[in-house]
Amino acid sequence: MSARKQFFFRERVTEGELNSAFDDLENADHHLAADLGFTGVLANAVVSPHAPVGDLTVDVSGPGILLDQQGKRIFFSSLQNVSVAQDNNGVATAVSSAGQEKVVSVFVMFDRTLSDPRIDGNSVTVFFQEDEAFKFVVVQGAEAAAGNSVPPPLRADAILLADITRRFAQGQIGAADISTARRQDAFVVTGAPRSLRRGRTLEALSDLLGLYNAHVSSTADRHPAAAIDYAGGGAWLDGVTNPTATVEVQLDKVVTDLAATTGAAKVGAAATNASPTALVAGSVKSQLDALLTALNGHVNDAIGAHVASAIAYAGGDAWKDGTTNPAATVEAQLDKVISDLAADTGAEKIGAGSRNSWLDGRVNPAGVSVLDAINKIISDLSDQTVNADGAVRIGTQVSGNLAAGSVRSQLDALDRTVARTAAANVFAAQQTLNGLPGDVNAAMATTAAPTTRKLLWEIAGGLSKYRMYATGTSLEFVTNGRWNGAAWVKDAAQLATTKFELNVNEMRISADTGGTGTFNDVWSNSIGIPLANHGQQSFDAGGNWTSPGSTETYIAWQGQSPPSGTLNVGSGAPFRKAFPATPSTVTFSFIEEANVSAGPFAVQTNAMGTGGAITVLAANVNARFYTRVIAS
């Protein structure tokens, strides 16, 4: 009961006195729950990943019923959604680097919702209604290496619902991230082999009763024999005692005692009267000895031995082919068995039991004769039916690159993968073609001579393909073009077609830039480099072409002759190529000249070019010359 207030007649009750009366009643309610220890989660409030699409929030099931550490009731009716992306102070809970983690705990605590505002006598707004409410509190622990993070401590003013592990770059909370190991349910009792976690008294008692009933009915948690006492018992017939021990130890002793060579002497046996041999009371061992003596006496007595012709055979089942086995003597039946099985039809009389199926699943049923079973083996293995031939029934182990399977699967694998000389082969893996050892041996040879040009190799590209052709005198490399026997056909009509050609006389690069898809073997653009009768040629990275033989260039000068002194003027003529050395001769051939008295003559000639000069007829006159220059 709460602390009481005794209001009296004509008392002017103050605001504080009225409020304290309500406080006393509420405190009594809280104290009762706290004193009884009924604090924590009573129902639901289960934390799970947000559904249907996961994110950095969790769902808390309702209706949730809890009592906090002071006995204050926390209640929410519907499903709640709580964000764990930041803690209760607005600080983000994200993990800063890979290989790290932190634990974020979700608590719920008692709160009040104020409503119904009114103005008191002091013109101050007060809230007349103060309903019970709740709020979620998210607290984060320190970041640490994965596996070493520590959760935040439990709070004295809130109830823990779950711990959630946050990891680097995490985009959503999964079920594996949520732990309820520290969840503050109302009933949490640890122990081994059973523990208890429940919210309501009836649920906890029901769980306990179920565990107890399972134990009593021996469906679970049975006592091991080593935990049950055996008070000891009488001695065996041979005097060996059975002292106090556990049931486990005594059962082991019983087995050991009886399994020993002296076990039969420990077990008693009553007397047995029968003719012609009777057994007197004693132990199993003594009666076994007596039986063995009697049996040995019968076996060793040749006069009393039974003959097969004197033993009746009552008849039995027929053979598999229907041949009967009628009543006779054992002697006669044994003779019949031999003659029946020795005949040519003996295999028909013997049945074949259940056998394994073939590898393709075709069964070998029971209930047939040995002859039928042998015939079935022959017909099964000689079968040539599509997808059910004999080869599919025979198993094979791994062999080289062939996987384990059946003879059929390995034959099919060989058919798919073995290269054939008269059929197209597709090689998905890189092939190595070495040929015979030695520098003069070809790794690969094409011996069919081309008529006009033969396609040797085709390579897939993007919009076009790349091809290599052989003609009677040249080797050609073509992009975006295919020879159809009469003309070139482009792979992509909008692109140019190019050809690089090496023949016995020259090296040539050709191109067709027309927009049509087909053109004759006449190329609109071509660059040729004749190679015969030109000696040693070279072209360096600086753009210099070096070669022997003659070359021709051009030189000119036009202007006013000097006013005094020498009257020589001139210009320079770079060669169109570089000579291997300074050319031996340089000759000039006038195209036009004016006021020239002598020249032209070569000046400072070297492998790259020459100067050309003339002597002007007079000073301060207009003069000019234009001339060809030939060097060799």
C-alpha positions, 0 to 999 in steps of 0.5 A: 500500500502507498504512503497515505495522506489524511485530508480533513474537513475544510482543509484548503488542499494545496497543489503540492499536497494533491500531486503528492497523493497521486505520486504516492499511489504511483510510487507504491505501484512502482515499488511493488514491481521493483520489490518483486524483481519484475523488471525488464522486458515482459512481452515482445519488443523484439529487435529485427532488421528493417523490412522489407528493404534493409537499411540502417534502422531496426524494427521493434515489435509491438505491443511492447510491455516493459518495467524499468529498474524503478518499476515504471511501466513502458508500453507501446502498441505498434511496431516501432522503427529505430535508426542506429545511424547515429546515437542519442547525442546526434553523433554518427555511429559509422565505423571509420576504417576497414577491419574495425567495428563498434557495438551500438546498443538500443535501450528503451526508457520511461518518459511522459507525454504532456498534454491538455495545457491550462493557465493556473492562478499565476498565469503560468501554463501547466499541463494537466495530463501527464501520460505514461510514454517511452523513448528509445535511446541509442548508445555507441561503444568505442571503435576497435579491431573486429572481434575486440569491440566492447558494448556500452555499459548497461544503464540504471534508467533504461532497459537494453533491447539488443546490441548491434555490431556496426562494421566499416562501409555497412549499408544495412543491418542484418540479422547476424548483426543483432545480439540479444545476449545481454537483452534485459528480459524480466526472467533471465536465469543462466545455468547448464545444461539449461538456461531461461529467458522469458518476459512473463511469469507464466511463460517462465513457469511453463518453460520450467515445467516443460523442462521438468516433465521432459526430464521425468518422462525421459524424453530429454535431460536424462540422468547418465548412469554414472550419476545413479548409485547402485547399492550393491547386490548378491554375488555371482554363482562362482562367488565373485561379489558385486559391491556398491558403485554407480549404475555405470560402473556396475553395468560395465562390471556385468558385461566384463564379468560375463564376457570373460572366459569365466563368465559361464561359471557365474550364471546358474542353470536349473536341472533339465530332464530329457532323454537320452541325456539329462542335465543336473542343476549347476551353472551354465558352464557345468551344463555346457561341459556336460552337453559337450561330453555327450555330443562328443560321445555321439559324434565319436560313436560310428555305430550310431552315425546317421546315414543320409538315406535314413533322414527324411526330406519333406520336400521344398520349393520348386526351382526357378524354372518350375521343376519341383522338389518333392518329398524324399530322403536326404540322400535322394534329394542331394542326388537330384540337386546335383543332376538338376544343376549339372544339366544344361538347363541348370542356370534356369533353375537358379534365381538371381537376387536384387542387383545394382542398376547400370550407370544410366539407371537401367535396373536389374530386377530380382526374381529372374533366373541366372540365365535370364540375368546373363542374357540381360547383361549381354542385351544391355551392353549390346544395345544401340538405342539413342541415349540408351546404348550399352556404352552409357551403362559402363562406368569409367574413372578419370583418365587424363583430361576425361572426367569420370563418367560412362564410356558414352560420356567419355566417347562424347567428350572425345568427339567434341574435343579431339582434332580431326583432319577432315572436319572443322575444329574449334580450339577454345584454348591456346594451341602450341605448334612447334613442328620438328626440332631445328631451324629449317622445320616449319611449325605449320605449313599450308601446301595448297597453292593459291589460284588468285589469292588464298585466305590463310588466317581470319581474325575477328575484330570490332566492326571489321576483321583482319585477314592474311592472304597469299598470292602467287608472288606476295603475302597480303595483310588486309583490314576490313576487306574480304576477297570473294574471288572477283572483288573486295567486299568490306565488313563495314562499308563506312570504314576504309579498307587497307592492305599491306603487301610484301612481294618479290619486288616491293613493299606496298601499302594500299587503301580504299576510302570509298563508301561502297561495300564492294570494289575491284582489285584496284586501290584508290590510294597506294604507297609503294617502295621498290626494293630491287636494284637499290642497294642498302636502304634505311629510314631512321626515327628522325625521318632521314632516308639513307640510300645510295644512287642518284637523287634530284633536287632544286635550287634558286636565287633572285636578287640584287648583286653585291655593290662591291667585293666578290660578286658570288651569290647562291643558295642551298639545296637539301637532298631528298635523301641522305647519302651513305657518304658525301656524293662524288658528283653534283651537277647543275642544269639551268632552268632559267638565269639572268646576269650570270657570268659563271656557275653554278658550282657546288659549295660545302657539299655533304651527305645531306645536301649542297650549296649552289653559287653563281658569279653575277655579271656586275655589281648592283644589278638584278640577277637570278638563277633557277636550276636542277641539282643532280647528285650521285 
